């Protein structure tokens, strides 16, 4: 299910409070129906087997809100960056359509996460912070197009790993997990697009995916974004030994998760 369909399913536009009440009542009815079918199926399972299963705690609402507000902060950053880039005129004419589309995607993510946090989970969506995309005067993304593209790649690559890093924290909520996966795949397409665009313009030689933990021609300060991307062991299996494929190629086949602390450390460089 793509993001727009998910928006329609979870948070449709309504013209009245009665329509919204009807929607949430219908959603609750389906949830209860699903719970009933699960209970019926579980009733047929021998008690001895049930008692042997590990108890998995459901992700509580406060935890889910925390994860989604973390994601919302990143989406605020990306949306504002692209909006300011478009407003500045730094983006070359032929590329403006690309970044208008990416900007629109990021705005959709912001609105979507805000709706889920506030009207589905009953939480308080985090407000957009003030950003300093010069990182204290170290970058000039809105007057130098190569710098704009470099930071765009850094933000998108960070976003992909950030969403993957939170998957385990939302996997007990089908709704939130589906939302996160939908956004994650779009962020990956953004990252690939920007990486290829930089290479096409001769600014780098990077592929559409990450090789080892290489930063290419990005500033040294971006190394934290790519730490761990040279991992070749998955599920306890060394894939290079198993397949004979070289480590660089194997590293390209997996995106590694990035912890919340690591992501916030990266993002903090661009907070005013």
ABEGO torsion letter per residue (X at the ends): XBAAAAAAAABBBBABAAAAAAAAAAAAAAAAAAAAAAAAAAAABBAAAAAABBBBBBBBAAAAAAAAAAAAAAAAAAAAAAAAAAAAGABBAAAAAAAAAAAAAAAAAAAAAAAAAAAAAGBBBBBBBBBBAAGGGABBAAABAAAAAAAAAAAAAAAAAAAAAAAAAAAABAAAAAAAAAAAAAAAAAAAAAAAAAAAAGABABBABBBEABAEABBAAAAAAABGAABABBGGBBAAAAAGBBAAAAAAABBBBBBAAAAAAAAAAABX
